[in-house]
Amino acid sequence: MASVLEVKNLSKNFGNINAINDISFNINSGEIVGLLGPNGSGKTTLIKIITGLINNYDGKVLVYGNKVGVNTKKYTAYLPDSNFIPPSWSVFRCISYFADFFDDFDKTKSISLLKDCNISLNSTFNTLSKGTKEKLQLILTLSRKAGLYILDEPIAGVDPVARDLIFKLILENYNKEAPMLISTHLISSIESILSSAIFIKYGEIIEYDNVVNLKEKFGSKDLESIFKELF
């Protein structure tokens, strides 16, 4: 079976800083993979390469067998680690924009999810709380029937109770045939939904396997303990 995302011998330097150092991995359909590492480990640089925001690098990155570019952006749903909605936009305008811009966007689904989260269509983005902003942007991302989902710190700004809702949103609403790569440092919160985990340190992958194998290898009950041992 061909991998949905194939990364081979990928390296990226910023001047004298080696942000990504010769890493390789594949992600297949249906997998939810955690990209785990401390700040400055290379997680966001890697994600920006996969999503086409950084295109000057060494190595190979393929999505459904295609080199990352305009074509792969069409079916890659990306949630960045910072707000991407203009402050003055209403929620309704956000939905209309996504519906116009992405052929795979399900407007009806997005409106239903917003209602479930008590987010008004008339609210403007700058009036929402930080947690509600994150929920809105996640809903917009998950309302696409994408071929690959890339989420960069999707739960960083919400409280523990809201995290449970976000995980429920993710598991119930993404395209189950598509893989998902989630970058986070909140490992204990996200472990329950992961099938595999990539541990990255100083731009290098130091461990990558399915969660069961990782726990067996380290004799650990959870990924948080493995993280503390590795870092």
C-alpha positions as CSV (number, residue, x, y, z in Angstrom):
1,M,0.0,0.0,0.0
2,A,1.4,3.4,-1.0
3,S,1.9,5.9,1.8
4,V,-0.3,9.0,1.8
5,L,2.7,11.1,3.2
6,E,6.2,10.1,2.4
7,V,9.2,11.9,3.8
8,K,12.6,10.7,2.7
9,N,16.0,12.1,3.7
10,L,14.6,15.5,4.5
11,S,16.9,18.3,5.7
12,K,16.4,22.0,6.2
13,N,18.9,24.6,7.3
14,F,18.4,28.2,8.3
15,G,21.9,29.6,7.9
16,N,24.1,27.7,10.3
17,I,21.0,26.2,12.1
18,N,20.1,22.7,11.1
19,A,16.4,22.7,11.8
20,I,15.7,19.3,10.1
21,N,18.4,16.7,9.8
22,D,18.0,13.8,7.3
23,I,14.6,12.4,8.6
24,S,12.5,9.8,6.9
25,F,9.0,8.4,7.7
26,N,5.8,7.3,6.0
27,I,2.2,7.8,7.1
28,N,-0.6,5.6,5.8
29,S,-4.4,6.0,5.4
30,G,-6.4,6.1,8.7
31,E,-3.4,6.7,11.0
32,I,-3.4,9.4,13.6
33,V,0.2,10.2,14.3
34,G,1.6,12.4,17.1
35,L,4.5,14.6,16.3
36,L,6.1,15.0,19.7
37,G,9.0,17.1,20.9
38,P,9.9,20.2,23.0
39,N,9.8,23.7,21.6
40,G,12.6,24.2,19.0
41,S,12.8,20.5,18.1
42,G,11.8,21.1,14.4
43,K,8.1,20.2,14.6
44,T,6.7,23.4,13.0
45,T,9.5,23.6,10.4
46,L,8.6,20.0,9.3
47,I,4.9,20.9,9.2
48,K,5.5,24.0,7.1
49,I,7.5,21.9,4.6
50,I,4.7,19.3,4.4
51,T,2.1,22.0,3.8
52,G,4.1,23.8,1.2
53,L,4.9,26.9,3.2
54,I,8.6,26.2,3.1
55,N,9.7,24.9,-0.3
56,N,13.5,25.2,-0.2
57,Y,14.9,22.0,1.4
58,D,16.9,18.9,0.7
59,G,15.2,15.5,0.3
60,K,11.8,14.3,-0.8
61,V,8.3,15.0,0.5
62,L,5.4,13.4,-1.3
63,V,1.6,13.6,-0.6
64,Y,-0.3,10.8,-2.5
65,G,2.8,10.4,-4.6
66,N,2.9,14.1,-5.6
67,K,5.6,16.6,-4.8
68,V,4.3,19.2,-2.3
69,G,2.9,22.2,-4.2
70,V,-0.3,23.7,-5.4
71,N,-1.9,20.4,-6.2
72,T,-1.2,18.9,-2.8
73,K,-2.6,22.0,-1.0
74,K,-5.9,21.2,-2.6
75,Y,-6.4,18.1,-0.5
76,T,-4.3,18.9,2.6
77,A,-6.2,20.5,5.5
78,Y,-3.8,22.5,7.7
79,L,-4.5,24.0,11.1
80,P,-1.5,26.3,12.0
81,D,-0.4,27.1,15.5
82,S,-1.5,30.7,15.2
83,N,-4.8,32.4,14.3
84,F,-5.4,32.6,10.5
85,I,-8.7,34.4,10.5
86,P,-8.9,38.2,10.1
87,P,-10.1,39.8,13.4
88,S,-13.0,41.6,11.8
89,W,-14.5,38.6,10.0
90,S,-17.8,37.1,11.2
91,V,-18.1,33.4,11.7
92,F,-20.5,33.3,8.8
93,R,-18.0,35.0,6.6
94,C,-15.4,32.4,7.6
95,I,-17.7,29.6,6.5
96,S,-18.5,31.3,3.2
97,Y,-14.9,31.8,2.5
98,F,-14.0,28.2,3.1
99,A,-17.0,27.0,1.1
100,D,-15.8,29.2,-1.9
101,F,-12.1,28.3,-1.5
102,F,-12.2,24.5,-0.9
103,D,-14.2,22.1,-3.0
104,D,-14.2,19.5,-0.2
105,F,-15.7,21.8,2.4
106,D,-19.0,20.7,3.9
107,K,-20.9,23.9,4.8
108,T,-23.8,22.1,6.4
109,K,-21.5,20.1,8.6
110,S,-19.6,23.2,9.7
111,I,-22.8,25.0,10.8
112,S,-24.0,21.9,12.7
113,L,-20.6,21.7,14.6
114,L,-20.7,25.4,15.4
115,K,-24.2,25.0,16.8
116,D,-23.0,22.1,18.9
117,C,-20.2,24.3,20.3
118,N,-22.5,27.3,20.9
119,I,-20.6,29.5,18.4
120,S,-22.9,32.1,16.9
121,L,-22.7,32.8,13.1
122,N,-23.0,36.5,13.8
123,S,-20.0,36.7,16.2
124,T,-16.8,38.4,14.9
125,F,-13.5,36.6,15.4
126,N,-12.0,39.3,17.6
127,T,-14.8,39.0,20.1
128,L,-14.3,35.3,20.7
129,S,-12.3,33.8,23.6
130,K,-9.0,32.2,22.8
131,G,-10.4,28.7,23.3
132,T,-13.5,29.5,21.1
133,K,-11.2,30.8,18.4
134,E,-9.3,27.5,18.4
135,K,-12.6,25.6,18.2
136,L,-13.8,27.6,15.3
137,Q,-10.6,27.2,13.3
138,L,-10.6,23.4,14.1
139,I,-14.2,23.1,12.9
140,L,-13.4,24.9,9.7
141,T,-10.4,22.5,9.2
142,L,-12.4,19.3,10.1
143,S,-15.3,20.3,7.8
144,R,-13.2,19.6,4.8
145,K,-13.2,16.0,3.5
146,A,-9.4,16.3,3.0
147,G,-6.9,13.6,2.0
148,L,-4.5,14.6,4.7
149,Y,-4.9,16.6,8.0
150,I,-2.1,18.5,9.6
151,L,-2.8,20.0,13.0
152,D,-0.2,22.1,14.7
153,E,-0.9,22.5,18.5
154,P,-4.7,22.3,18.2
155,I,-5.3,22.2,22.0
156,A,-2.6,24.7,23.3
157,G,-5.1,27.4,24.2
158,V,-8.0,25.5,25.7
159,D,-8.7,24.3,29.2
160,P,-8.7,20.5,30.1
161,V,-12.5,20.3,29.8
162,A,-12.6,21.9,26.4
163,R,-9.8,19.5,25.3
164,D,-12.2,16.5,25.6
165,L,-14.6,18.3,23.3
166,I,-11.9,19.0,20.8
167,F,-10.8,15.4,20.7
168,K,-14.4,14.3,20.2
169,L,-14.6,16.8,17.4
170,I,-11.5,15.4,15.8
171,L,-12.4,11.7,16.1
172,E,-16.0,12.1,14.9
173,N,-15.6,14.6,12.1
174,Y,-12.4,14.1,10.1
175,N,-12.3,11.9,6.9
176,K,-11.5,8.5,8.4
177,E,-9.8,7.4,5.2
178,A,-7.3,10.2,5.5
179,P,-4.3,10.2,7.9
180,M,-3.7,12.9,10.5
181,L,-0.5,14.4,11.8
182,I,-0.9,16.2,15.1
183,S,2.0,18.3,16.6
184,T,1.7,18.9,20.3
185,H,3.6,19.1,23.6
186,L,0.5,18.2,25.6
187,I,1.2,14.5,25.3
188,S,-0.9,13.1,28.1
189,S,-4.0,14.9,26.8
190,I,-3.7,13.6,23.2
191,E,-2.3,10.1,23.7
192,S,-5.7,8.4,23.7
193,I,-6.4,9.2,20.1
194,L,-2.9,8.4,18.6
195,S,-2.1,5.3,16.7
196,S,1.6,6.1,16.3
197,A,4.1,8.7,17.6
198,I,7.1,10.4,16.2
199,F,9.5,11.8,18.8
200,I,11.7,14.6,17.3
201,K,14.7,16.2,18.9
202,Y,17.0,18.8,17.4
203,G,15.6,18.1,14.0
204,E,16.1,14.4,14.2
205,I,13.6,11.5,14.7
206,I,14.8,9.6,17.8
207,E,11.8,7.3,18.0
208,Y,8.9,6.4,15.6
209,D,6.5,3.5,16.1
210,N,3.0,2.6,16.9
211,V,1.9,3.4,20.5
212,V,1.7,-0.2,21.6
213,N,5.3,-1.0,20.4
214,L,6.6,2.2,22.0
215,K,5.1,1.3,25.4
216,E,6.5,-2.2,25.2
217,K,10.0,-1.0,24.2
218,F,10.2,1.5,27.1
219,G,8.3,-0.6,29.6
220,S,6.0,2.4,30.1
221,K,2.2,2.8,30.6
222,D,2.1,6.2,28.8
223,L,3.8,8.3,26.2
224,E,4.3,11.1,28.7
225,S,6.8,8.9,30.6
226,I,8.5,8.0,27.4
227,F,8.8,11.7,26.5
228,K,10.4,12.5,29.8
229,E,12.9,9.7,29.4
230,L,13.9,10.8,25.9
231,F,14.1,14.5,26.6
